[in-house]
Amino acid sequence: MGNAVIVTTRMSSAHAEALLAAMRAQYLMSLNEHWYADEYRYVPKDARHKSILEKSPVMAAQKHLMAALSLSLNSVK
């Protein structure tokens, strides 16, 4: 990512866990909506998630942020 944006923040573990839980719930709801949408009906199931992420920059960003939060939480424990 040549033009990547770097975000640095500090928050308590409790806040990070709450944010991660909320993001996971929102991500799963969005994924469910897209998964059964007509646009992706004929995309094979093993390629559907990647296809959704390619067309949904918000979900792709959420996935990166969830991974970063999980990594940070695991390093603190």
Z-matrix of the N, CA and C atoms (Angstrom, degrees):
N
C 1 1.452
C 2 1.515 1 109.10
N 3 1.280 2 116.09 1 98.81
C 4 1.450 3 120.79 2 -178.89
C 5 1.512 4 113.84 3 -68.70
N 6 1.293 5 117.68 4 -35.76
C 7 1.466 6 121.38 5 -178.61
C 8 1.524 7 111.27 6 -109.06
N 9 1.326 8 115.86 7 40.25
C 10 1.464 9 121.05 8 -176.48
C 11 1.518 10 111.17 9 -69.15
N 12 1.298 11 115.37 10 147.86
C 13 1.457 12 123.07 11 175.14
C 14 1.520 13 107.17 12 -102.34
N 15 1.308 14 116.33 13 131.74
C 16 1.460 15 120.98 14 179.20
C 17 1.518 16 108.18 15 -107.15
N 18 1.320 17 115.83 16 127.41
C 19 1.459 18 122.31 17 -179.90
C 20 1.521 19 107.86 18 -118.00
N 21 1.320 20 115.85 19 126.03
C 22 1.458 21 120.89 20 177.71
C 23 1.520 22 108.04 21 -122.65
N 24 1.327 23 116.07 22 134.89
C 25 1.458 24 120.14 23 179.80
C 26 1.516 25 109.75 24 -149.29
N 27 1.295 26 116.00 25 160.62
C 28 1.463 27 122.04 26 174.51
C 29 1.513 28 107.87 27 -121.64
N 30 1.320 29 115.14 28 134.87
C 31 1.462 30 120.27 29 174.78
C 32 1.517 31 107.83 30 -155.30
N 33 1.297 32 115.35 31 160.93
C 34 1.459 33 119.18 32 179.10
C 35 1.529 34 109.50 33 -69.45
N 36 1.315 35 115.48 34 160.70
C 37 1.468 36 120.08 35 177.70
C 38 1.525 37 110.81 36 -60.25
N 39 1.317 38 115.84 37 -37.46
C 40 1.469 39 119.77 38 179.80
C 41 1.528 40 110.58 39 -63.47
N 42 1.321 41 116.76 40 -42.68
C 43 1.465 42 119.72 41 178.45
C 44 1.528 43 111.08 42 -66.30
N 45 1.326 44 116.18 43 -42.16
C 46 1.464 45 120.02 44 179.68
C 47 1.524 46 111.08 45 -63.09
N 48 1.331 47 116.77 46 -41.42
C 49 1.468 48 119.97 47 178.54
C 50 1.524 49 111.32 48 -65.90
N 51 1.336 50 116.64 49 -39.03
C 52 1.466 51 120.45 50 178.33
C 53 1.524 52 110.61 51 -66.17
N 54 1.325 53 116.44 52 -42.61
C 55 1.466 54 120.61 53 178.12
C 56 1.519 55 110.74 54 -63.56
N 57 1.316 56 116.81 55 -43.26
C 58 1.465 57 120.63 56 179.10
C 59 1.522 58 111.16 57 -62.44
N 60 1.309 59 117.15 58 -43.13
C 61 1.472 60 120.45 59 178.90
C 62 1.524 61 110.86 60 -63.01
N 63 1.326 62 116.73 61 -43.01
C 64 1.467 63 120.11 62 179.58
C 65 1.526 64 111.14 63 -65.66
N 66 1.322 65 116.33 64 -40.89
C 67 1.469 66 119.77 65 179.37
C 68 1.526 67 111.29 66 -66.48
N 69 1.320 68 116.52 67 -39.90
C 70 1.474 69 119.29 68 177.70
C 71 1.526 70 111.01 69 -61.88
N 72 1.313 71 116.31 70 -43.59
C 73 1.465 72 119.85 71 -179.84
C 74 1.520 73 110.55 72 -62.97
N 75 1.322 74 116.76 73 -45.22
C 76 1.463 75 120.68 74 179.90
C 77 1.532 76 110.73 75 -65.14
N 78 1.337 77 116.59 76 -41.32
C 79 1.461 78 121.50 77 179.70
C 80 1.528 79 110.56 78 -62.00
N 81 1.323 80 116.53 79 -45.28
C 82 1.465 81 119.92 80 -179.72
C 83 1.523 82 112.06 81 -65.05
N 84 1.326 83 117.44 82 -37.22
C 85 1.472 84 119.88 83 176.40
C 86 1.526 85 110.54 84 -64.91
N 87 1.324 86 117.24 85 -43.87
C 88 1.467 87 120.93 86 178.86
C 89 1.518 88 110.99 87 -64.51
N 90 1.329 89 115.94 88 -43.15
C 91 1.460 90 119.81 89 179.74
C 92 1.518 91 110.60 90 -61.59
N 93 1.308 92 117.38 91 -42.49
C 94 1.459 93 121.55 92 178.90
C 95 1.528 94 111.18 93 -61.89
N 96 1.321 95 116.79 94 -42.61
C 97 1.470 96 120.36 95 178.83
C 98 1.522 97 111.15 96 -62.95
N 99 1.326 98 116.60 97 -45.02
C 100 1.465 99 120.26 98 -179.14
C 101 1.522 100 111.31 99 -71.04
N 102 1.325 101 117.29 100 -37.74
C 103 1.454 102 122.05 101 -174.22
C 104 1.537 103 111.59 102 -56.02
N 105 1.321 104 115.30 103 -40.64
C 106 1.464 105 119.63 104 -176.42
C 107 1.530 106 113.33 105 -99.24
N 108 1.323 107 117.19 106 7.69
C 109 1.467 108 120.76 107 178.98
C 110 1.528 109 110.07 108 -71.49
N 111 1.321 110 115.97 109 150.88
C 112 1.466 111 120.90 110 -179.83
C 113 1.525 112 112.20 111 -56.71
N 114 1.325 113 116.39 112 -33.25
C 115 1.469 114 121.26 113 -177.79
C 116 1.532 115 112.40 114 -58.90
N 117 1.316 116 116.97 115 -31.55
C 118 1.463 117 121.18 116 -175.82
C 119 1.525 118 113.21 117 -109.90
N 120 1.312 119 116.88 118 6.62
C 121 1.462 120 121.41 119 -175.76
C 122 1.532 121 112.77 120 -56.67
N 123 1.331 122 116.95 121 -39.29
C 124 1.459 123 119.84 122 -175.92
C 125 1.527 124 113.46 123 -99.01
N 126 1.316 125 117.28 124 6.27
C 127 1.466 126 120.91 125 174.49
C 128 1.529 127 106.73 126 -81.36
N 129 1.331 128 117.96 127 128.51
C 130 1.469 129 119.72 128 -179.83
C 131 1.527 130 110.99 129 -55.96
N 132 1.317 131 116.09 130 144.79
C 133 1.469 132 120.88 131 -175.26
C 134 1.523 133 113.04 132 -57.50
N 135 1.338 134 117.62 133 -35.13
C 136 1.464 135 119.03 134 -178.70
C 137 1.526 136 112.70 135 -73.43
N 138 1.328 137 118.42 136 -13.89
C 139 1.468 138 121.95 137 178.72
C 140 1.529 139 112.29 138 -112.08
N 141 1.314 140 117.20 139 -3.83
C 142 1.467 141 120.97 140 -172.62
C 143 1.522 142 112.68 141 -67.08
N 144 1.318 143 117.87 142 -44.05
C 145 1.465 144 120.87 143 -178.25
C 146 1.525 145 110.36 144 -60.35
N 147 1.322 146 117.19 145 -46.81
C 148 1.466 147 121.40 146 179.18
C 149 1.518 148 110.52 147 -62.00
N 150 1.306 149 117.22 148 -41.18
C 151 1.460 150 121.84 149 179.26
C 152 1.531 151 111.20 150 -63.11
N 153 1.311 152 116.71 151 -40.62
C 154 1.463 153 121.11 152 178.66
C 155 1.527 154 109.75 153 -63.92
N 156 1.330 155 116.85 154 -45.16
C 157 1.460 156 120.53 155 -179.48
C 158 1.523 157 112.15 156 -64.12
N 159 1.319 158 117.22 157 -34.84
C 160 1.464 159 120.64 158 178.50
C 161 1.522 160 111.91 159 -65.62
N 162 1.321 161 116.89 160 -30.89
C 163 1.462 162 120.91 161 -177.91
C 164 1.522 163 113.47 162 -99.84
N 165 1.322 164 117.63 163 -3.64
C 166 1.460 165 121.47 164 -178.93
C 167 1.529 166 109.73 165 -127.30
N 168 1.337 167 117.23 166 90.14
C 169 1.461 168 119.30 167 -177.79
C 170 1.531 169 113.54 168 -62.28
N 171 1.317 170 117.56 169 -28.33
C 172 1.467 171 120.17 170 178.51
C 173 1.523 172 110.04 171 -65.44
N 174 1.313 173 116.77 172 -45.62
C 175 1.463 174 119.86 173 -179.82
C 176 1.524 175 111.33 174 -67.28
N 177 1.333 176 117.41 175 -36.82
C 178 1.463 177 120.43 176 177.55
C 179 1.531 178 109.93 177 -63.69
N 180 1.324 179 116.81 178 -41.33
C 181 1.466 180 120.88 179 177.89
C 182 1.522 181 110.66 180 -66.15
N 183 1.328 182 116.94 181 -40.56
C 184 1.463 183 120.56 182 177.54
C 185 1.524 184 110.49 183 -60.40
N 186 1.316 185 116.97 184 -40.86
C 187 1.460 186 120.67 185 -179.00
C 188 1.523 187 110.39 186 -63.08
N 189 1.334 188 117.19 187 -42.92
C 190 1.466 189 120.96 188 177.91
C 191 1.527 190 110.77 189 -63.91
N 192 1.319 191 116.59 190 -43.23
C 193 1.461 192 120.02 191 -178.55
C 194 1.521 193 111.47 192 -67.80
N 195 1.332 194 117.55 193 -39.01
C 196 1.470 195 120.39 194 177.00
C 197 1.523 196 110.58 195 -62.99
N 198 1.321 197 116.89 196 -39.89
C 199 1.466 198 120.40 197 178.68
C 200 1.525 199 110.70 198 -65.18
N 201 1.329 200 116.88 199 -42.18
C 202 1.463 201 120.47 200 179.11
C 203 1.529 202 110.95 201 -64.92
N 204 1.317 203 116.90 202 -42.61
C 205 1.465 204 120.33 203 178.14
C 206 1.524 205 111.18 204 -62.89
N 207 1.316 206 117.22 205 -44.48
C 208 1.466 207 121.12 206 179.07
C 209 1.522 208 111.13 207 -61.26
N 210 1.318 209 116.67 208 -44.15
C 211 1.463 210 121.42 209 179.29
C 212 1.521 211 110.35 210 -62.25
N 213 1.314 212 116.67 211 -44.85
C 214 1.471 213 120.76 212 -179.86
C 215 1.527 214 110.74 213 -64.59
N 216 1.320 215 116.93 214 -43.75
C 217 1.468 216 119.93 215 179.56
C 218 1.530 217 111.15 216 -63.74
N 219 1.319 218 117.16 217 -39.35
C 220 1.464 219 120.77 218 -179.82
C 221 1.535 220 111.21 219 -68.17
N 222 1.329 221 116.89 220 -32.42
C 223 1.470 222 119.05 221 -179.41
C 224 1.533 223 111.58 222 -75.14
N 225 1.338 224 117.55 223 -22.26
C 226 1.458 225 120.94 224 -179.92
C 227 1.520 226 111.16 225 -82.64
N 228 1.321 227 117.41 226 -27.77
C 229 1.473 228 121.31 227 -175.61
C 230 1.490 229 112.50 228 -74.84
